[in-house]
Amino acid sequence: MVENITVDKALYKGHKMVTYPVMLIMFGVIGLTFLFGFQKHPPVWIWPVGLSSSLILSWLFWSVSVPKWKVWAFDNVRNVHELEKRAIQEKLIWNSNSIFNETEIWKKEDKQKWELLQGKFLKKDEIVFESDLKVPPETIICYSKSKNFIEMIVMLGCMSLGVYLIIQDNSYIVGIIFSLIGGYFAFKEYREATNKSPQITLNDKGIETINTKFYNWNEIFNENVEILGSGKHIHYYLIYEYPGGVENLLVDDFDVDYKRVEKTFESI
C-alpha cells in the first residue's frame, strides 16, 4: 500500500475503467437499436430487447468493473473520505446505503482486500493545502453556452424524431409527445445559452447570486456545493445560509462545474 495517488488521479482512472466503457456500451447498443429499428418492417421485439439490453449490459459491466476500481483506488489513496465523497458526486459509485451497491459483483480475493481496507475509514483525512493560482480575485459564473447548446441540439433531435413519427409512421400520440417535450426543452436551453447575465459572483469580500443580493463572507455560513437526488436525477446545488434565508441555486448548467466552485470557496 503506497498511498501516493491523488484523489483526482484515482477518479480519472475510475472514469476510464468504469464510466466511459459503460457509456460506450449503453449508447452503442441504443444506436444499433435505432439503426435497425427504423429499417423497413423491423421485428416487433427490436425496441424492447434493444433498449433493455443497453441497460442490462452497461449495468453488468459497471457491476464487475467498479469493485476492481474501488480496491485499487482506496488502497492507493490516503484521503479515502474525500475520494468516496467525490466518487459519489461524479456518479462513479453510489452512496454507501444505496440498494444498488448490492448489484456489485465481487471476486473473493477482491472482497477480502476491501474488508481489510475498511480500517482506513477510521482515520481522518489529511488536510492538504494547495495554492490554485488559476482562481482570480473575482469569479463571475454564467450559464455555459456549450453545455446548453449541446442539450438544445439533443432536444431538437427529440423534436425531429417526433415530427418523423407523425409524418412517416402516423404515430400521432407518441410523435406529438416527443415534439412538445423536445421543443419546450430546446427553447429552455436556448434561453439559458444566450443568457449573459452573471448567475454567481464571488470575490475576496463576499458572494452574490442571481437570487440574492451581495453578502460579505462573515455574513454567510455553511456554504457548500451539495449533491441532491439519485441515479440519473442527480443535481448540484450551491447552498449557503445568509441573514434571513437560505440560497439554494442549481449549478448544473453553469460554465464552472461544482468542483471549480468548491475550489473557489476554499481559496477565499
Sequence and secondary structure as in RCSB ss.txt:
>XXXX:A:sequence
MVENITVDKALYKGHKMVTYPVMLIMFGVIGLTFLFGFQKHPPVWIWPVGLSSSLILSWLFWSVSVPKWKVWAFD
NVRNVHELEKRAIQEKLIWNSNSIFNETEIWKKEDKQKWELLQGKFLKKDEIVFESDLKVPPETIICYSKSKNFI
EMIVMLGCMSLGVYLIIQDNSYIVGIIFSLIGGYFAFKEYREATNKSPQITLNDKGIETINTKFYNWNEIFNENV
EILGSGKHIHYYLIYEYPGGVENLLVDDFDVDYKRVEKTFESI
>XXXX:A:secstr
      HHHHHHHHIIIIIHHHHHHHHHHHHHHHHHHTSSS  TTHHHHHHHHHHHHHHHHHHHHHHHHHHHHHH
H S HHHHHHHHHHTTSS  TT GGGGG    HHHHHHHHHHGGGGGS         TTS SEEEE B HHHHHH
HHHHHHHHHHHHHHHHHHS  HHHHHHHHHHHHHHHHHHHHHHT  S SEEEESSEEEESSS  EEGGG EEEEE
EEES GGG EEEEEEEETTEEEEEE TTBSS HHHHHHHHHH 
